[in-house]
Amino acid sequence: MTPAAILGVVVGVLGFAVTLSAILVSLGRVLQRQEHAELAQKALAEEVVALKATVRQLERDIQATTARLDGLGADHQRGNEKVSELRTQFHETLRTITSLREDLVDRLARIESYVEHHSTPPPQPGAGFGPPRRPTHPGEPR
């Protein structure tokens, strides 16, 4: 082989080595980017899992709150029914008391009327029982 051929082979081998090293450097960069992408993907996957867990917890909290609100709504409805019932009882009691008061006033009026018609007139002032009074102080009427 001639030195020019050897030189051509060496230049070819060096060119191949440079090309191969450039390919290896590029491949290293691609692998490094892929590793970073895989790490980012893992981090995102972990965040997605955490978010899903948070969403499930929030859904449970919403269901619990909805159940409490339903219970409060039922309590409110029962309270309204009880208030209505108490109002009805109050008005019935008020009518009964009014009726009893009217009956009592009527009876008292009849008793007064009876007493006025069947009793002796009250004594007049100065016409008391017993001996006539004598004045104890001068100027006092007899």
MOVEN-V174431 format. One line per field, one symbol per residue. phi: phi as a letter, one per 40 degrees, with the letter a starting at -180 (. if undefined). psi: psi as a letter, one per 30 degrees, with the letter a starting at -180 (. if undefined). A space follows every 50 residues. Layout:
phi = ???
psi = ???
This chain:
phi = .ccccccccccccccccccccccccccccccccccccccccccccccccc cccccccccccccccccccccccccccccccccccccccccccccccccc cccccccccccccccccbbccccccgbccgcccbccbcgccc
psi = kleeeeeeeeeeeeeeeeeeeeeeeeeeeeeeeeeeeeeeeeeeeeeeee eeeeeeeeeeeeeeeeeeeeeeeeeeeeeeeeeeeeeeeeeeeeeeeeee eeeeeeeeeeeeeeeefgllklklkfhalalkkkkfkkfkl.
